[in-house]
Amino acid sequence: MANQPLILISNDDGITAKGIRHLVEWMQELGDVVVVAPDSPQSGMGHAITINDPLKCYKSDIFPGVEAYECSGTPADCIKLAKNYILNGRVPNLVVSGINHGSNASVSVLYSGTMSAAIEAGIEGMPAIGFSLCDYDREADFSHTYQWVKNIAIQALEKGIPQGTTLNVNLPARNKEEIKGVKTCRQAKAKWQENFDERVDPYGRKYLWLTGDFIYQDEGSDTDIWAIENNYISIVPVKYDMTAHQAISEMNEKWEI
C-alpha cells in the first residue's frame, strides 16, 4: 500500500458505531486506512478538547487488517493525537469523519463532534470531510450512500478541497426513491429551541433533561436543509475562520471606542 493515499478516519459515535464500520470498509477501496476514534459516544461534544484529565489511547483490532486506535477523549482529541503522536510523521491525504447517525445540517454543525473532528483536521492543514446520514436509528441503513460517499472522497483526493475549508456532507435517509444527486449549497438559517424537562430521581431530587425543537427559518432553495428534504446530498463548504469580515468596517464606522 506504499503508493496508496493515506486516509485517516474518526467519528463521534464511537469506534463500535455502525456508521464508522461502513466508512472504514469503503475507504479501504481507496487507500491505506488508519482509524483513531473515541472509545465511547461523544455526540454533541462540539470542538471540546481534554485538558483536565489524562488521555488514554489503545490499539484496537475491531477492524481486521486496519491500523486502529480507540481514544478516551473527544473527536477533536482523536485528530490531534493522530497527527501529533500516532501517525509519527505520516501525513494523511484525506481525513474523513462519520458516518454520523443523524443530521449535521444547518446550525447543528456547531454542536457536532463528527464535524469538529473534520474541522480540526482542516485547522491542521489536512483536507477533510464530515459525513452524516439523516437517520438517527442505531440500525440505520447506510447501503444506499456507498457510491456517493466513495465518489465524494475520490473527488477530494483527486481534485482537492478549497484551502481553509472543510466539507460538511449530509446524506438523505433511505426512502422509496433513489438519491437525486448532489447539491453544493449554503448552511440553512435555523436554530434549536431548547426545553428542559424537569424530572424527579428515586431520591426525590429534581433533575433536568434537555429536549427541544428544530426551528427552520429559511425559505431558500439553495440550502442544505432544502437539499436533504428533496432527496439530494448536501455539501456545505465550512470555514473554520469565524471572523465576520463584513462587521469590521461597520463597527469601525459606528462605534466610538
C-alpha angles and dihedrals in degrees: 000000000000093000095041122102116259113238121192117203131196138150143178101238091072135260093282095055120122093232096060091048089060093045092051092049094048096043090052086070089062106040152320108321130211120181125204110170140153117275090225137023114294101176116156093018092121112190095334118148130197113249106145100049133049118259120235120203125177135176114255132203094199092115110050112232093005126112101237138168132189117213131199092217139077128288090262089051089054093057093045091050092047096052100038103033119009103042092050097208098329110128119210118234088209138009119206126186127196144336082222120207099234140017123303095183126133117355092352087084088078094058098038120113089193092059093041090059089053093044091049088055089051091052087053090055097255121130107246144182131192114207123199131178114213093229122095095195111118088220094046119155111248098170097099090061097055100100093039094052091045093048093049090051091049091052090051092049095046103035103023135227120272112269114264095019139099123201120241106200121187120189123203118242116255113276138156093284129069117249105271098215143277129307122196101209149148130274111268120240107248142122143203116250103209126213126184115217109211114217138168125236124219089270093057095254120138121238135174131235118198115235132154151148132260109239113204112206102171130090096182123123092210097071135104092243092053091049094051094045089053093050098257127128110245124217116190117183104221124204118213089198097090095186113136092220095183090058095060097073092039092055092044089054098045108029120082103205 
